Amino acid sequence: MTAADSPATAAAAAGNAAVRAVIGEERFAQVQAAKLLVVGAGGIGCEVLKNLVLTGFEDIEVVDLDTIDVSNLNRQFLFRRAHVDRPKSEVAAEAVKQFRPQAKIKAYHGNVKDAEFGVEFMSKFDVVINALDNLEARRHVNRLCLAAEKPLLEAGSTGHLGQVTVIKKGETECFECQAKPTQKVFPFCTIRSTPEKPVHCLTWAKNLFDLCFGPDDESNLLSDLAEEMRQFQTQETVDGEDVGKRIFSHLFDADIQKQAKLEDLWSEKRPAPTPLPFDTACQKTETNGASAEDKDKLESQKVPSVAADAKGFVAAVATMYSERRSQIGQSCFSKDDPVSMDFVHCAANLRMENYRISRLSRWDAQSIAGSIIPAVASTNAIVSGLETVQLLHVLAAKGKPLRESRCRTVWVRYPEPSRKKILQPSTLLIPNEDCFVCGGRTGRVVVKSLTETKIKDFAKGCIQGQLGAHRPAIYFNGTCIFDPEYPEPGEEAEEEGLHPEWSLQEWGLTSGSLLQIEDECQGFSCNLVLREDADLDDEKFPAGFRVESGAGMAEEVVKEDAEKKRKAEEAAAEERAAKKVHLDANTVSLED
């Protein structure tokens, strides 16, 4: 039997006839001629690829960085247990070709932020389809499509909620026209010494894992513990269980005793932490909050005893030294890695016990540590179906402005639908003129100190971390003051006249300086006005800077300026009142 006579080919032909009957010959011809790029082959990406080939698309390329994990199998239905550890993009391409053998599907196992997937690469596609769950990557693809002037179908899901929209330069809002929630950054002192919530302890535990088993990183919040934690790595042979107990004793007993002696930190409302020796922990076998309801829960949804956490912590360390010795110094935390998740869960719970914070189940710890809401397969299926429908509308527009076509933003709202509708469409919005990505406006960045902020930290934390640039170059008065080719100080950097270790002040920057940001990798550029504010709130902005540009920032800036003005007026009024009282007290009546 030839490929042309195979059951899959026959099924594809029958599917083509059905699709033709629904959308017509002209639109079906557009479908078969279209060249598409799908970015992401996970929950939504698998469903999108399946939908595309069943609709009749035959020229598709797909990019994904990840490999398949066992935890993916319950919602990413193109994958099977035999595929575990293989690249998602390659397996997904193989799987959907079974639905349409004649389709040309090219898979890339790589990061879409790599140089090979730049503006020129994006320019060869008719439409780009996003199926990403990573905010940084979504911002990157958004900028590439704006630079290449290609339509982008953007979609995402969070539990039972989802959204699909269409983005086109100059015609619609881009992905960054509306402010997106950013990852919460906690002050150093809260994580290191005064945790109050489970998330503080989980953040501490994630940093601890990277400190113990990852590469050197001076920015690690626990870097002051590095010498104690790394002393075992130089030894050729070690007893992993003994190492685990020694780390336990240092972190949850000795270090806590030191913290408890810092009397200035503690009060009646915030009592000092309680040290936890290993032997004492092993005796605490009771399970907090055990009830009849726990009988119906999975083990991962139950809060373990302190003894179980203590033994689990030691076991995780022992596993790293016995089974992953070669990976020590190169590992990093992953919520999907059982060993690193066991380490972080147990370490966080033990720290919660030190500080009298209610401990968590592994299920809850994994959700918080991974900043995730469990994915729902049916939501992914709905969202991918909506993306396919919007793709047909984009192709049918034929050069007509997308806002005048049938393209829509569609929201998936469940279990609390709006107006009794699970799917809620809305008109595509025009670009936000205040968006620093597509609106062409100048943004503002406030730094706490020009003298203390190094240009390399500003580039990494602000330009990359907050503004989403990938490889930014920073210019001031036409001179390059930061080049991504030389992110660290060294002879080569000095030869190019670059000093990444210099402060902003050393580069001649003052409050009001205008910077130019260029990212050739993204085809992105913008202007930023720098402003210094020594009163920048350390609790709200522990990194030492605040972005005041882009979507969603205008109202916040106005409110803050109004609040500062109100406080200044109140202070002035109090000063005038104090002067009046002083004047009255020193005034002699004429009658006297």
N, C-alpha and C positions, 0 to 999 in steps of 0.2 A: 504493500500500500504506500503510495506517495504522500508527501505532506499535503498536497492539494486535495487528496481524497480522505484525509484523516477526519475523525469525528469532530475534532476541535475546529478545523477549517469549515466544515459543514455548519457547525453551530454558529461560527462567526458570520457566515453568509446569511444564515437565517436571522441573526441579530441585526445585520445591516439592513435587511428588508424591513424589519420592524422599526428601526430608527428612521429610515427613509419615509415610512408611512406617517411618522409622527412629526418630523421636522421639515420634510420636503427635500427634493433633490438638490436644490441650490445650497441650502445650509449644510446638507450632508457632504457636498463637495468641499465646502469650506472646512468641515471637520477633518476630512481625509488629507487635505493639503496643509493643515496647520502644523507648525513645529513648536513643541511645548517643552518647557523646563519645569520639573517638579522638584522643589527643594524640601527635602525631608521624606523619609520612608518609614515613619513610625505609625502611631495610631491613626491620624488623619491621612497621612501619606499613602498607607496601604490601601485604604478605602478609595482615595482619589485615583490612584493608578488603576485599580480594578474598574472603577467607573469610566475612566477615559478609554480603556481598550474596549469595553463593552459598548461604548457610545460610537466607536468607529475611528478614534484617533490612532494613528499608526506611526507617528514620528515623535518620539518622546525621549527625553534625557532626564535622569534623576540623580540627585546629589544627596548623600547622607554620610555623616561622620561616624555613626555608631555601629556597633556590632550587636547581634541578637543576644538577649539575656533571657533566662528562663521566665523571669517576671513579665516579659513582653507577650508571652504566648496566650494569655487570657483575653487579649483585646486586639492584637495585631494578627489577623487571621490568615495572612499569607505565609506565616512562619510556623514551622513544626519543630519538635524537640531535636530532630537531627540537624537543624540549621543553627543551633546555639553556637555562639562565638564566630559565626560568619558575618560578613558585612550586610547590613540591612538592605542597602541599595541593590546589591547584586542578587540577593535572594528574591527580593520583591520583583525585580525585572524578570527573573527566570519564571516566577510564579504567574505573572500576568500574561506572559507570552503563551502560556498554555491555553488562555482564553482566545488569543488571536495570534497564531503562529507567524503570520506574515508581517506583524508589527516590527518596526525598528525601535528597539528600546536600549539605550546606552546608559550604563550605570557607572557612577563615579563614587568610590569610597574615599571621601575627603571632606575637609571643612570648607564650606561655602565662602569663608573669609580668606581662604588661601588666594594667592596672587593669580593663579590660573583661572579662577572664576571671577574675573574682574568685569569691567564695563564692556570690553570688547567681546568677551564670552557671552554676556547677557544680550548683546545686540543682535545675535543671530537667531533669536527666538521671537515668535509672534506674540506669545503670552508667557508670563512666568507665574507659577502657582506655588504659593507658600503653604507648607504643611509643617510648620515649626512650632516648638514649645519653648523656645529660648528667646527672650526679649532682645538680647544683644544681637543675635543672628537676624532676627526679624527687622531690626533697625538697619542693619547692614544691607540686607537685600532690598529694602525700601529705597535706600540711597542709590544703590546700583541701578535699579530700574528707573529712578528719576533721571539719573545721568544718561542712561541709554535710551530714555524716552519710550519705554516699553510698558504696556499694561501689566499690572500686578494684581493677582487675586490673593487677598490676604484673609486668613481664617485662623480661628483658634477655638479651643473649648476648655472649660473649667467645670468639672463635674457635670451637672445637667445643663449648664449654660454654654452657649456658643455664639459665634458671630462670623459672618462672611461679608466682605466688602470688596469694592473694585477701586484701584488707585491708578491714576494717570496724571503725569506731570502737567500742571497748568489747568487741569480740568476738574480734579477732585481733591479732597483732603488727602494728604499723605499719611503714612502710619504714625508720624510724629507730630501731626498738627494738633492732636489732643494729648495732654500729659498722661503718661503711663505711670502706674505705681512703681516706685523704686524699692530695691531691697533695703530693709531697715538696717542701719548701721548703729551699733551700740557703743557708748563711751567706753574707753579702755578700763576705767576704774570700776565700772559696773561689771564687766566680764571678769576682770582679774580679782576683784576683792569684795564687791557688794552685790551679788546677784539677787534678784527679787522674784524672777519668773522662770519657769522651765526653759523658755527660749534662751535666756542668758546662760544657763548651764549647758544647754546643747551647743551653743556657739563656742563656749569654752572647750567642750569635749571635742568638737570638730578641729579646733585649733590645736588641741593636745595630740590628736591622732597625726596631724600633719607634722607637728613638732617632733614626735617620737619616730615616725616612720617615713616622713617625706624629705624632700631636699631642703637645704638651708634656705631660710627666708627671714630676713631681718624684720619684715613687716608683720610677722606672726605676733598676735596679741600676747602670747606666752613666751616670747623670746628670752625673757629673763630666766626661764627654767631650762633653757636649751642645754647648758653645761651638764646639769644633773640628768636630764632625760637622754642625752646622747652618749653618756659615759660607757654604755654597754656595747655600742656599735663597733668600737675598736677591738673588741674581743673576738677571737676566732671561734671559740666554742663557749656557749653560755647555756645555762638551764633556763629555758623560757619561763617556766613556772616561778622560779626564784626571782627572775627579773620582774615578772608581773607583781609579785608580792612586795618587792622593794619599791617599785614605782607607786604601788598602792599606799604603802606606809608613808612615802614622801609626800604624796599629793593630798591624801584624805586624812592624814594624822599630823605629821610634822609641820607641813605648810599651813594647815588650818590652825595649829597652835600659835604659829607666828602671827597669822591674821587676827586671831582673837585678842592678842596683846595690843593691837593698835586701838587703844581706847577711844581715840577721837572719832572713829568710824561708827561706834556702837552707842545705842541708847535703849531706853525701855521699849520704844516702838520698833527698833531694829536691833535685837539682841545679837551678841557675838556668836559666830558659828561654833558648832560642837565638833571636836576632833573625833575620828572614827578609826580606831585601831582595827587591823584585819581580823584578829581573833574575836573582837566584840561584834564586828559586822557579821561574821559567820554564825553567831549565836542568834541573830535576829531573823528567825525563820518564819515569823508570822507575815501574812499577806495583808497589807492595808486595804481596807474597804471591801473585803471579801463579802459577798452576799449571794443570795439565791440567783440573782440575775447573772452572776459570773458563770454559772453552770452552762448557760447557752452561748457563751463567748468562746471564740478561738483562743488558744494559748497566747498568741501574739497580741490579743486585745485585753489581756489581764495584766494588772500591775504586779510584777514579781516581788518577792521578799528582798530585804536588804542583803540577806545571805546569798540569794541567787544572783543578785547584781555583783556582789564581791567576787564570787566564784566565776561568774561569767566574764568579768573584767580580766582576771588572772588568766582564764582560759584563752581569751582573745589575744592577749600579749604572747602567751605561750605558742599559739598557732602561728603568729607572725614570725617568731624566732625558729620554730621547728619546720614549718612548711613553706615559709616565704622569706627565708633569710636573705636571699639574693635581691629581694625587692625592697629591703629596708634601706631608706635613704632615697627611694624613688617613688614611693607610694603616695597616693592622695586619697582623701575620703570620697567614697561614693555610696549613696544611699542604697544602691542595688548590689553592693558587695556585702555578703553576710558577715564576714569577719570584721570589716571596718564598721559596719552598722552595729554589731554586737558590742564592739569596743566603745563607740560613742554613746550608745544607749545606756550601758552599764556605768560608764564614767559620769555621764550627766546625772543619772539617778543617785549615784553615791554623793555627788556634790550637792544635789537637792537635799539629801539626808543631812549633810553638814549644815546647811543653811535653813532647815525646817521648811522646805518647799515641797509641796505634794508631788510625789514621783509619778512617772508616766509608764504606760504600756509601751511595748516595742512598736506597735502599730501607730500610736500617737507620736512617739519620738521620731519615727521614720518620716511621717508626714511633715512634721515641723522642721526636722533637720534637712530634708530635701526641699523645703518650701513648696510642697506639692499638695494638690487636692486630687484624690484618686480619680483616674480617668474613667469615663463611662463609654463603653463601646458603642452604644446606641447613639449617644450624642455625636461621636466621631463620624458615624455613618450618616447622620442627618446633615452635619456640616459639610462633609465631602460631597454629598448629593447636591447641596446648595451651591457649592463651588463649581460643580459641573454645569449646572443650569446657568450660573452667571457667566461662565466661559462661553457658552453658546450665545448669550446676549452680546458679549464683547465682540465675537466674530461677526455677528449679524449687524453690528453698528456700521461697518464699512467706512470708516473714516469720519462718521458723524460724531459729534461730541458725546461722550459717554453719559453725561447728565441728561441728554435729550433722547437717550436710548431706553431700553427696558432694564438696564442694569440697576441694581438696588443694593443697599446694605440690608442684610437680613439678620435679625436676632433670634436666637433659640432661647426661649424662656420656659423653664420647667423646673419644679412642679408648681410654680406660681405664674402662670401665663398672664400676659397683659391683654385685657379686654377678651378674655377667654380664648386667646389664640396662642398656641405654642410658638408659631412662627410669626414674627412681626417685621415686615419690610418697612424701609424708610428711604427717602430720596437721598442720593449721593450729595454730600455737602461740598461747597466750593472750598478751595485752599484757604487756610487760615493765614491772613497776611502777617500775623505776628510769629509764624513758625520760622525758626532760624534755619530749617532744613530746606523747605520749598518756598518760603515766603520772601526770602532775600533780605530779612531784617537783621540789624545788628543786635547781638545778644549782650547780656551783662553777666559778669561773674564777680561775686564778692569774696574776698579772701580776708582771713582774720589778721594775717601778718605778712607783709611783703618781704620782711627780713628773714622770717623763719621758714617760709615756703620755698622749697627747692623747685627748680624748673622741671626736673624729671618727675617729681611727685605730683606737680600740677598737671603735667601731661598725662600721667597714668591715672591719677584719681579723678581729675576733673574732665579733661578733654576726652579720654577714653572711657572712664567709668560713668560719668554723668552725661556727656554729650554723645557717647556712642561711636566715636571715631575709632578706626582700627589701627592705622599707622599714621598718626598725625604729625605734621611738621608745623612748627610755630614760628611766625615771623613778627618782627617789631621794627618799624621804620625801614622796611625792605631788607632787613638782615635776618637770617635764619638763626634763631636762638635755641631751637630744639629740633633735632633730626632723628627720626625713628631708626635710622641706620646706626646711630651712636647713642643708645639709651643710657649707657653707663659711662662714667669717666674713664679715660685711658689715653694712651699716646695717640692713637688714631683720631680720637675725638678732638684732642688738642691741636693736632695738625690741621683739622678742618675749622679751627677757631671755635669749637664747641666745648661747653663746660656744663654737663648735666647736673653737677653737684652745686652749681651756683644758685643763690637765692634769686627770687624775682627782682629784689632791689639791686643785687649785684649786676643784673642785666640792664639796669637803668630804668626799670619800670616803676611808675608812680601811680597813685590813684587817679584814674582818668585815662591811662594809657590805652591805645587801641592796638589789639593784636589781630593778626590774620591767621586763620587755621586752614591748612590744606591737607587733604587726605586723598592722594592719587589712587589708592586702592579702591576707595568708594566713589571716586569722582565727586567728592564733597568738599565744600569750602564755606567758611562763614567768617564774619568779623565779631570780635568780642571786646567790649569795654571792661577794663579791669577797675575794680573799686576796692579800697581797703576799709575794713570796719573792725576796729579792735574790740567792739562789743558783740561780735558775732557769737551767738549762743552755742556753747560747747556741747550742751546736751542734745540740741537739735541737729547741729552740724559738727560732729566730732572730727571729721576729716579736715576741718579748717577752711571750708569754702562753701559757697551756695550759688547755684545757678539761678539767675533772675530772668533768663531769656526763654523764648519758646512758648509753646502752647501752655495755657493754664497758669502762667506765672504772673500775668499782668495784675489780676485781681489780688493775688497774694502780696505782691509788692506794694500796691496801693494801700491795702489794709495795714501792712507793716509800717509804711511811711506815715499813715494817718495815726497809728498807735504811738509811734515815736514823737510825732508832733503834739499829740494829746499829752503825753508824759512831760514833754518839754514845757508846754503851756502850764501844766499843773505845778511843775517845779518853779517856774517863773512866778506864778501866782502865790505860791507858798513863800517865796523869797520876798515878794512885795509886802505880803502880810506881816512877815517877820520884821521887815524894816519899819513898817507902820507902828507895830507894837513897840519897837525900840524907840521910835521918835516920840510916841505918846508918853512913854515912861520918862523921857528926858525933857519934856516940854513944861515950862513954868507958866501957870495961869496968871493973867494980868491982875486978877482980883487978889492973888497972893502978894 
